[in-house]
């Protein structure tokens, strides 16, 4: 095993455990945890050492612990000022300063620059500031003193520049509302369907025009949101990875969903019009529409030909000032377009590029100019179409429910350009639970707690803003990452992973402030192994929890379905769970048997429990033992509850059996590829769907239709 610094991780005698745990604490690493099965895990030295090395600790074996502790203390106390501080609402902010005791005298000058407003100066003497902490470093006593600013600040990002002698340090002050944005008193509802699964019968695959049609139809029925899976950029050729949870970037959109027919350049491009009208295009489009599973490569290749014609038309005859204005607002797009064009030229991701390119330096000869222009064009037009869709939806008091994925493709743009924000040498994952008794390794690097903090959360802010710009509701995948994340060092079994902590107050402040600025409700995906303190913080800061029915059933309980809490978004299932019919028929159990994830004996016991659960559920809801009736009754119970938002899976309304995703599986399952069985036009006329959604709307609106 090798540390990120290239040094071999050699076996060594056991270190002093207490000192190793002290070092782990300095790097935010938890040395023990409980899993969902009730097992207590204590991290071994063989796991702690590579994990700490991944986080930047200078050690190859446990013999290096003493030096690493000394360096960690030295580095922390040499930092005059932390890069970030938080103040909530109208509290007065303060900053903690670290100084050697022998230098704790003399003047300082602090220049404070509000986000909007004039700068002002605070001057004083260090020896007059309150001492709040202290320690000895390299035989010298150090003190932490507290500087209070003389006034409160409006919500925003403010800057402090502190001068002491020849030393200057800067920090960002996040002045945030303690509670995230919410429209109090609303009892909204919405529908959910992945955009890739939507069948509108008019193109090679679903696009933003189809999504607009779905939003309009649902708004006509009284819905406030349409939920879908991430719409972020993806590798759909070579390299290839269509999963919406492994995007090339969390900062750019997937042009697969761009609607070419309505782009302004269509009227000016005879080539694009001729291509669309050709018998070969129509033949392929018809074939692709008829496939039950999406062929992403063919679909993207067919659509790209049209988009390239349109991009060429724009660059030949369009007004360059239009694109220039967009790039002025989003200058990073140019860098992204170069990256994508280079990946296409080399037909591999950046981890296989030559050293100069992999290190982040791209030059014009490294890629085709046409490909570079194409990626500029499609990002510009995707942003325009999404903005237009969202503006139209807002006019109807509706909007999108989007999803911010936890990870990114390890060979994608974000991992290449923002590598200081990611922890090398390990993967994010999850500890053992009932479904995954060996734990999970998700194959992408977690964010670096100190890396994102050193850059004052610039990358995290960009990710949040990119989504919230278009989201009425934003679901944060695996919300626990705001607090801690399970990490699996390279070469270590997923059962042996451990947790690394983040600066949760700072991350919560970012989320809360941005949610108010964009008027976006925040939902935290808190399913699975989540400590009580995480959910307590979610309540305090008004991040909505998720209430998902299968996790809330108890057939021995007289109410059967646990009451929905007013701080939770309710749903029958999620994209990672069985559909209602799949749950009712125990199809999910058979899928796990077929995949070798469940043996026959355990499967039989699970089927027995499931049958009894469904029987009692129907009985308590006053229904016949019929899935359609039970679904309708269960949705009525959820709709009558205090949840601020009820999300209805559109596929449940025609009792779809197959899920969109089976967690823990790859190409052995058609994950992220299955089209909806019914076309949107048919759903609009489906009595079962209209009846159920009409009843949900009456419950949610208090009798309104």
C-alpha positions in Angstrom: 0.0 0.0 0.0 1.2 3.5 -0.8 0.5 6.9 0.7 -0.5 9.8 -1.6 3.0 11.3 -1.1 4.4 8.1 -2.8 6.0 6.7 0.4 5.4 3.0 0.9 3.2 2.1 3.9 5.3 -0.5 5.5 4.2 -2.7 8.4 5.5 -1.3 11.7 5.3 -2.1 15.4 2.0 -0.9 17.1 2.2 2.7 18.0 0.9 4.2 21.2 -2.8 4.0 20.5 -3.6 7.1 22.5 -1.2 9.2 20.4 -2.5 7.7 17.1 -6.1 8.7 18.2 -4.9 12.1 19.2 -3.5 12.6 15.6 -6.8 11.3 14.2 -8.7 13.9 16.2 -6.5 16.6 14.8 -7.5 15.6 11.3 -11.2 15.1 12.1 -11.0 11.3 11.8 -13.3 9.2 14.0 -11.5 6.1 15.3 -14.7 4.2 16.1 -18.4 4.0 15.1 -21.5 1.9 15.3 -23.0 0.5 12.1 -26.7 -0.1 11.3 -26.4 -3.7 12.4 -25.4 -2.7 15.9 -21.8 -3.6 15.5 -19.1 -1.4 17.0 -16.1 -0.8 14.7 -12.8 0.3 16.0 -10.4 1.4 13.3 -7.2 -0.5 13.1 -3.7 1.0 12.7 -3.6 -0.4 9.2 -6.6 1.7 8.3 -5.9 4.8 10.3 -2.4 5.3 8.9 -3.4 5.4 5.2 -6.5 7.5 6.0 -4.5 10.1 7.8 -1.9 10.1 5.0 -4.7 10.7 2.5 -5.7 13.8 4.5 -2.2 15.2 4.4 -0.6 13.8 7.6 3.1 13.2 7.0 3.3 9.6 7.9 4.0 6.3 6.2 3.9 4.1 9.3 2.7 4.6 12.9 6.3 5.3 13.8 5.8 8.8 12.3 2.9 9.7 14.6 4.9 11.9 17.0 6.3 14.0 14.2 2.9 14.3 12.6 1.3 15.4 15.8 4.0 18.1 16.3 3.6 19.3 12.7 -0.3 19.4 13.0 0.0 21.5 16.2 2.6 23.7 14.6 0.6 24.3 11.5 -2.6 25.1 13.4 -1.0 27.5 15.8 1.1 29.2 13.1 -2.2 30.2 11.4 -3.0 33.7 12.7 -6.5 33.6 11.5 -8.8 30.8 10.3 -10.1 31.2 6.8 -13.8 31.1 7.7 -16.0 32.2 10.5 -19.8 32.0 10.9 -22.3 34.3 12.6 -26.0 33.5 12.7 -28.7 36.1 12.2 -28.1 39.3 14.1 -25.4 38.0 16.5 -22.2 40.0 16.8 -19.4 38.2 15.0 -16.0 37.4 16.4 -12.7 36.0 15.1 -10.2 34.0 17.1 -6.6 34.9 16.6 -3.5 32.7 17.4 -0.4 34.4 18.6 2.8 33.3 20.5 2.6 34.6 24.0 5.8 36.5 23.7 4.3 38.4 20.7 1.0 39.0 22.3 1.5 42.7 22.5 1.3 45.5 20.1 -1.2 47.0 17.8 -3.4 45.4 15.2 -5.6 46.8 12.4 -8.6 44.9 11.0 -10.2 46.1 7.8 -13.8 44.8 7.4 -15.3 44.8 3.9 -19.1 44.0 3.9 -20.4 42.2 0.8 -22.4 45.3 0.0 -21.3 48.5 1.6 -18.3 50.5 2.7 -15.3 49.1 4.5 -14.5 50.1 8.0 -11.5 49.6 10.3 -11.2 48.2 13.8 -8.0 49.0 15.6 -6.7 47.9 19.0 -4.0 46.1 20.9 -3.5 42.3 21.0 -2.8 42.3 24.8 -6.3 43.8 25.4 -8.2 41.0 23.7 -9.9 38.2 25.7 -7.8 35.0 26.0 -10.0 32.0 25.1 -7.5 29.1 24.7 -3.8 28.3 24.7 -1.2 25.6 24.3 2.6 25.0 24.1 4.1 24.5 20.6 7.8 23.7 20.2 8.5 24.9 23.7 6.7 28.2 23.2 3.5 29.2 24.8 0.7 30.3 22.3 -2.6 32.1 23.0 -5.9 32.3 21.2 -7.5 35.7 21.7 -10.9 36.8 20.5 -11.6 39.9 18.4 -15.3 41.0 18.6 -16.5 43.2 15.7 -18.5 46.2 16.9 -21.7 45.6 15.0 -23.8 42.9 13.4 -23.9 42.3 9.6 -26.6 41.7 7.1 -26.8 38.2 5.7 -24.0 37.7 3.2 -20.3 36.9 2.7 -18.0 39.5 4.3 -14.2 39.8 4.4 -11.8 40.5 7.2 -8.2 41.5 6.5 -6.1 41.6 9.6 -2.7 43.3 9.9 -0.3 42.7 12.7 3.2 44.1 12.2 4.4 42.7 8.9 1.8 39.8 9.0 -1.4 40.0 7.1 -4.2 37.3 7.1 -7.7 37.2 5.6 -10.9 35.4 6.4 -14.5 35.1 5.1 -17.3 35.8 7.5 -20.6 34.0 6.6 -23.5 35.9 8.1 -26.3 33.4 7.6 -30.0 32.9 8.7 -30.1 30.2 11.2 -32.9 28.4 9.4 -33.0 27.6 5.7 -35.6 29.1 3.4 -39.2 27.7 3.5 -42.6 29.1 2.6 -44.3 28.5 5.9 -47.8 27.1 6.0 -47.7 25.6 2.5 -49.0 22.1 1.9 -47.5 21.4 -1.5 -47.3 18.3 -3.6 -45.5 17.2 -6.7 -44.7 14.3 -9.0 -41.4 12.5 -9.6 -40.0 10.9 -12.8 -36.5 10.9 -14.1 -36.3 13.0 -17.2 -34.4 10.3 -19.2 -37.4 8.0 -18.5 -40.1 10.4 -19.7 -41.6 9.3 -23.0 -43.1 12.1 -25.0 -43.1 10.4 -28.4 -41.6 13.3 -30.3 -37.8 13.0 -30.3 -34.8 10.6 -30.0 -35.2 10.9 -26.2 -36.7 13.2 -23.6 -35.5 16.8 -23.5 -36.3 20.1 -21.8 -39.3 20.7 -24.0 -40.8 17.4 -22.7 -39.9 18.4 -19.1 -41.7 21.7 -19.7 -44.8 19.8 -20.9 -44.6 17.6 -17.7 -44.4 20.7 -15.5 -47.3 22.4 -17.3 -49.5 19.3 -17.0 -48.7 18.7 -13.3 -49.3 22.4 -12.6 -52.7 22.1 -14.2 -53.5 19.4 -11.7 -52.4 21.6 -8.8 -48.8 20.3 -8.3 -46.1 22.7 -7.2 -43.0 20.7 -8.2 -41.8 18.2 -10.7 -38.9 16.1 -9.3 -36.3 14.5 -11.4 -32.8 13.0 -11.1 -29.6 15.1 -11.6 -29.4 16.8 -15.0 -25.7 17.3 -14.8 -23.0 16.7 -17.5 -22.1 13.1 -18.3 -19.7 11.1 -20.3 -21.8 9.5 -23.1 -19.2 8.2 -25.6 -15.6 7.4 -24.7 -15.3 7.7 -21.8 -18.7 6.4 -20.9 -20.7 6.7 -17.6 -24.4 7.6 -17.8 -25.1 7.4 -14.1 -26.6 10.8 -12.9 -24.7 10.2 -9.7 -21.3 10.2 -11.3 -21.4 13.4 -13.3 -18.4 14.8 -15.2 -19.2 18.0 -13.3 -21.6 19.4 -10.7 -21.2 22.8 -12.4 -22.5 22.1 -15.9 -25.6 20.6 -17.5 -26.0 17.4 -19.6 -26.6 18.6 -23.2 -28.4 15.3 -23.9 -31.5 17.1 -22.6 -31.1 20.1 -24.8 -34.1 20.5 -27.1 -32.6 21.3 -30.6 -35.9 22.0 -32.5 -36.6 25.2 -30.6 -33.1 26.7 -30.6 -32.8 30.0 -32.5 -30.2 28.6 -34.9 -32.6 26.0 -36.3 -34.2 28.6 -38.6 -30.7 29.6 -39.8 -29.2 26.1 -40.4 -30.4 24.3 -43.5 -27.9 21.5 -42.6 -29.7 20.9 -39.2 -33.1 21.0 -40.8 -32.1 18.6 -43.5 -30.5 16.2 -41.0 -33.7 16.2 -38.9 -35.8 15.5 -42.0 -33.6 12.8 -43.5 -34.9 9.2 -43.7 -31.8 7.9 -41.9 -32.3 10.3 -38.9 -36.0 9.5 -38.7 -35.3 5.7 -38.9 -32.7 5.9 -36.1 -34.9 8.2 -34.0 -37.8 5.8 -34.3 -35.6 2.8 -33.3 -34.3 4.7 -30.3 -37.8 5.8 -29.2 -39.0 2.1 -29.3 -36.2 0.8 -27.1 -37.4 -0.1 -23.5 -33.8 0.7 -22.3 -32.0 3.8 -23.4 -29.0 3.4 -25.7 -27.1 6.5 -24.5 -24.3 6.3 -27.0 -26.6 6.1 -30.0 -29.0 8.7 -28.6 -26.2 11.2 -27.8 -24.5 10.6 -31.2 -27.7 11.2 -33.1 -28.6 14.3 -31.2 -25.0 15.6 -31.3 -25.0 15.7 -35.1 -27.9 18.2 -35.0 -26.3 20.2 -32.2 -23.0 20.5 -34.0 -24.8 21.8 -37.1 -26.5 24.4 -34.9 -23.3 25.4 -33.1 -21.5 25.8 -36.5 -24.4 28.0 -37.7 -24.1 30.2 -34.7 -20.3 30.6 -34.9 -20.6 31.4 -38.7 -23.6 33.8 -38.6 -24.6 34.5 -35.0 -23.9 37.6 -32.8 -20.8 36.8 -30.8 -21.8 39.3 -28.2 -24.6 37.0 -27.0 -22.3 34.1 -26.1 -19.7 36.6 -24.7 -22.3 37.9 -22.3 -23.0 34.4 -21.0 -19.3 33.6 -20.7 -18.8 36.9 -18.8 -21.3 35.6 -16.3 -20.0 32.1 -16.2 -16.3 32.3 -17.2 -15.5 28.8 -16.0 -17.4 27.5 -19.1 -14.4 28.1 -21.3 -12.2 26.0 -19.2 -14.8 23.2 -19.0 -15.2 23.3 -22.8 -11.5 22.9 -23.3 -11.5 19.9 -20.9 -14.4 18.2 -22.7 -12.8 18.8 -26.1 -9.5 17.3 -24.9 -11.2 14.2 -23.4 -12.9 13.7 -26.8 -9.7 14.1 -28.7 -7.9 11.5 -26.5 -11.0 9.3 -26.0 -10.2 8.8 -22.3 -10.6 10.6 -19.1 -7.9 12.8 -17.6 -6.4 10.2 -15.3 -4.9 8.6 -18.5 -3.7 11.9 -20.1 0.0 12.9 -20.4 1.5 14.7 -17.4 1.1 18.3 -18.6 -2.6 17.8 -19.5 -3.4 15.8 -16.4 -1.8 18.6 -14.3 -4.3 21.1 -15.7 -2.5 22.9 -18.5 -4.4 22.8 -21.8 -3.4 24.5 -25.0 -5.2 25.1 -28.3 -3.4 22.2 -30.1 -4.6 19.7 -27.5 -8.2 19.6 -28.9 -10.3 20.3 -31.9 -11.7 23.9 -32.1 -15.0 22.6 -33.3 -15.4 20.4 -30.2 -14.4 23.3 -28.0 -17.0 25.5 -29.7 -19.7 22.8 -29.4 -19.3 22.6 -25.6 -19.4 26.3 -25.2 -22.6 26.5 -27.3 -24.5 23.6 -25.7 -23.8 24.9 -22.1 -25.0 28.3 -23.1 -28.2 27.1 -24.7 -28.9 24.5 -21.9 -28.7 27.3 -19.3 -31.0 29.5 -21.4 -33.6 26.7 -21.9 -33.5 25.8 -18.2 -33.8 29.5 -17.1 -36.8 29.8 -19.5 -38.5 26.7 -18.2 -38.0 27.8 -14.6 -39.3 31.3 -15.3 -42.4 29.8 -16.9 -42.9 27.4 -14.0 -42.5 30.2 -11.4 -45.3 32.2 -13.1 -47.5 29.2 -12.3 -46.2 29.0 -8.7 -44.4 25.7 -9.7 -40.8 24.6 -10.2 -38.3 21.8 -10.3 -37.2 19.5 -7.5 -33.5 18.9 -8.3 -30.9 16.6 -6.7 -27.3 17.5 -5.8 -25.3 14.3 -6.0 -22.8 13.4 -3.4 -19.9 12.5 -5.8 -18.5 13.2 -9.2 -16.8 11.0 -11.8 -13.1 10.5 -10.7 -12.0 11.2 -14.2 -14.3 14.2 -14.7 -13.8 17.9 -14.8 -14.3 18.7 -11.1 -11.8 16.1 -10.0 -9.3 17.4 -12.5 -9.6 21.2 -12.0 -10.6 21.2 -8.3 -8.3 18.4 -7.0 -7.4 20.2 -3.8 -11.1 19.9 -2.9 -11.0 16.1 -3.0 -9.3 13.5 -0.8 -6.9 11.3 -2.8 -6.2 7.7 -1.9 -9.7 6.8 -0.6 -13.3 6.5 -1.7 -16.6 7.5 -0.1 -18.9 4.8 0.9 -21.2 3.4 3.7 -20.7 1.0 6.6 -22.5 -2.4 6.7 -26.3 -2.4 6.9 -29.1 -4.9 6.4 -28.8 -4.8 2.6 -25.0 -4.4 2.3 -23.5 -6.5 5.0 -20.0 -5.9 3.6 -20.4 -2.2 3.5 -20.2 -0.1 0.3 -17.4 1.6 -1.7 -18.9 4.1 -4.1 -15.7 4.6 -6.1 -15.3 8.4 -6.0 -13.2 10.6 -3.8 -14.9 12.5 -0.9 -14.5 16.2 -0.5 -11.5 17.3 1.5 -12.7 19.0 4.7 -9.6 21.3 4.8 -9.3 21.6 1.1 -12.7 23.1 0.6 -12.2 25.3 3.6 -8.9 26.7 2.5 -10.5 28.1 -0.7 -13.4 29.5 1.5 -15.8 27.0 0.0 -15.7 28.5 -3.5 -16.3 25.1 -5.2 -19.1 24.1 -2.8 -20.8 27.5 -3.3 -20.6 27.1 -7.1 -22.2 23.7 -6.9 -25.0 24.9 -4.7 -25.7 28.0 -6.9 -25.7 26.0 -10.1 -28.5 23.8 -8.8 -30.5 26.4 -6.8 -30.6 28.8 -9.8 -33.2 26.3 -11.3 -34.5 24.5 -8.2 -37.7 25.4 -6.2 -36.6 22.4 -4.0 -33.1 21.0 -3.8 -32.5 17.5 -2.4 -29.0 17.1 -1.0 -27.9 13.6 -1.6 -26.5 11.9 1.5 -27.0 15.0 3.6 -24.8 13.5 6.3 -21.7 14.7 4.3 -22.3 18.2 5.8 -21.3 16.6 9.1 -19.2 13.5 8.3 -18.5 11.0 5.5 -17.6 7.3 5.5 -14.2 6.9 3.9 -12.6 3.7 2.6 -8.8 3.9 2.1 -7.4 2.3 -1.1 -6.8 -1.4 -0.6 -9.1 -1.6 2.4 -12.3 -3.6 2.6 -15.4 -1.4 2.8 -16.3 -2.9 6.2 -13.2 -1.4 7.6 -13.8 2.2 6.6 -14.1 5.1 9.0 -15.7 8.5 9.3 -14.1 11.9 8.6 -15.8 15.0 10.0 -16.5 18.3 8.3 -17.0 21.8 9.6 -20.7 21.4 9.8 -21.6 24.9 11.1 -19.8 26.5 8.1 -21.4 24.2 5.6 -24.9 24.6 7.1 -24.4 28.4 7.0 -23.6 28.2 3.2 -26.7 26.0 2.5 -29.0 28.2 4.6 -27.8 31.5 3.1 -27.9 30.3 -0.5 -31.4 28.8 0.0 -32.7 32.2 1.1 -31.0 34.0 -1.8 -32.5 31.6 -4.4 -35.8 31.0 -2.4 -35.1 27.2 -2.5 -36.4 24.7 0.0 -33.7 22.3 1.1 -34.3 18.6 1.6 -31.7 16.4 3.1 -31.5 12.7 2.1 -31.1 11.2 5.6 -32.0 7.6 5.0 -29.7 4.9 6.3 -27.1 5.2 9.0 -27.6 8.7 10.4 -26.7 9.8 13.9 -29.4 11.5 16.0 -27.3 14.7 16.3 -27.4 15.1 12.5 -31.2 15.0 12.5 -31.3 17.4 15.4 -29.2 19.9 13.5 -31.4 19.4 10.4 -34.4 20.4 12.6 -32.6 23.4 14.1 -31.6 24.7 10.6 -34.8 23.7 8.8 -33.4 21.2 6.4 -36.3 19.0 5.6 -35.9 15.3 6.4 -37.2 12.5 4.1 -40.1 10.4 5.2 -40.2 7.3 3.0 -43.1 4.8 3.6 -41.2 1.4 3.6 -39.0 2.7 6.4 -41.9 3.9 8.5 -44.0 0.7 8.5 -44.5 -1.3 11.6 -47.2 -4.0 11.2 -47.4 -4.5 14.9 -48.2 -0.9 15.5 -51.9 0.0 15.6 -51.4 3.0 13.3 -49.2 0.9 10.9 -47.8 4.0 9.2 -45.8 6.2 11.5 -47.0 9.8 11.5 -45.3 12.2 9.1 -43.4 14.9 10.9 -44.0 18.6 9.9 -40.3 18.9 9.0 -40.2 16.0 6.6 -40.9 15.6 2.9 -43.0 12.5 2.3 -42.9 9.9 -0.4 -43.9 6.3 -1.0 -40.4 5.5 -2.3 -37.3 6.9 -3.9 -35.4 6.1 -7.1 -33.2 3.8 -5.0 -36.1 1.8 -3.6 -38.7 -0.6 -5.1 -41.7 0.9 -6.7 -44.9 0.4 -4.7 -45.9 -2.6 -6.8 -42.4 -3.9 -6.6 -42.6 -3.7 -2.8 -46.1 -5.2 -2.7 -45.2 -8.2 -4.9 -41.8 -8.6 -3.3 -40.2 -8.2 -6.7 -37.2 -6.5 -5.0 -36.5 -9.6 -2.9 -36.4 -11.7 -6.0 -34.0 -9.2 -7.7 -31.6 -9.5 -4.8 -31.8 -13.3 -5.0 -31.1 -13.2 -8.7 -28.1 -11.0 -8.1 -26.7 -13.3 -5.4 -27.2 -10.7 -2.7 -29.7 -12.8 -0.7 -29.8 -16.5 0.0 -32.9 -18.7 -0.3 -33.5 -19.0 3.4 -33.3 -15.3 4.1 -35.4 -14.5 1.0 -38.2 -16.8 2.2 -38.2 -15.1 5.6 -38.3 -11.7 4.1 -41.2 -12.7 1.8 -43.1 -14.0 4.8 -42.6 -10.7 6.7 -43.5 -8.7 3.6 -46.7 -10.6 3.0 -47.8 -10.0 6.6 -46.8 -6.3 6.4 -48.9 -5.8 3.2 -51.8 -7.7 4.7 -51.9 -5.6 7.9 -51.3 -2.4 5.9 -54.4 -3.0 3.8 -56.4 -3.9 6.9 -55.4 -0.7 8.8 -56.1 1.5 5.8 -59.5 -0.1 5.4 -58.8 -1.5 1.9 -59.2 -4.7 0.1 -55.9 -6.6 -0.5 -55.3 -4.8 -3.7 -52.2 -2.7 -4.5 -54.0 0.0 -6.4 -56.4 0.6 -3.5 -53.7 0.4 -0.8 -51.5 2.9 -2.8 -54.4 5.4 -3.1 -55.2 5.1 0.6 -51.6 5.4 1.7 -51.1 8.5 -0.4 -54.3 9.9 1.1 -52.9 9.4 4.6 -49.6 11.1 3.7 -51.5 14.0 1.8 -53.6 14.6 4.9 -50.6 14.9 7.1 -48.5 18.0 8.0 -45.7 17.4 5.6 -44.8 20.6 3.6 -44.3 18.5 0.5 -45.6 15.2 -0.8 -43.8 13.7 -3.8 -45.7 11.1 -5.9 -43.8 8.7 -8.1 -45.6 8.9 -11.4 -44.7 5.2 -12.2 -46.5 4.0 -9.1 -49.8 5.2 -10.6 -49.8 2.4 -13.2 -48.2 -0.1 -10.7 -44.8 -0.3 -12.4 -42.8 -3.2 -10.9 -39.3 -2.5 -12.0 -37.1 0.1 -10.1 -35.0 2.8 -11.8 -32.0 1.7 -9.8 -30.9 -1.1 -7.6 -28.1 0.2 -5.3 -24.9 -1.8 -5.2 -25.3 -3.0 -8.7 -23.7 -1.9 -12.0 -24.2 -3.2 -15.5 -25.8 -6.4 -14.3 -28.9 -4.3 -13.9 -30.4 -1.7 -16.3 -29.9 1.1 -13.8 -30.6 4.7 -15.1 -31.7 3.3 -18.4 -35.4 2.2 -18.1 -38.0 4.3 -19.9 -41.4 4.8 -18.5 -43.9 2.2 -19.8 -46.5 4.8 -20.7 -46.1 7.9 -22.8 -47.0 11.3 -21.3 -50.0 11.6 -23.6 -51.4 8.3 -22.2 -50.7 9.2 -18.6 -52.7 12.4 -19.2 -55.7 10.2 -20.0 -55.1 7.5 -17.4 -58.1 7.4 -15.1 -56.2 5.8 -12.2 -53.5 8.6 -12.4 -56.0 11.4 -12.6 -58.2 10.1 -9.8 -55.2 9.6 -7.4 -53.6 12.9 -8.2 -57.0 14.7 -7.9 -57.5 13.2 -4.5 -54.0 14.2 -3.4 -54.6 17.8 -4.6 -57.9 18.0 -2.7 -56.2 16.8 0.5 -53.3 19.1 0.1 -55.3 22.2 -0.9 -58.0 21.7 1.7 -60.8 21.0 -0.8 -59.5 23.0 -3.7 -59.5 21.4 -7.1 
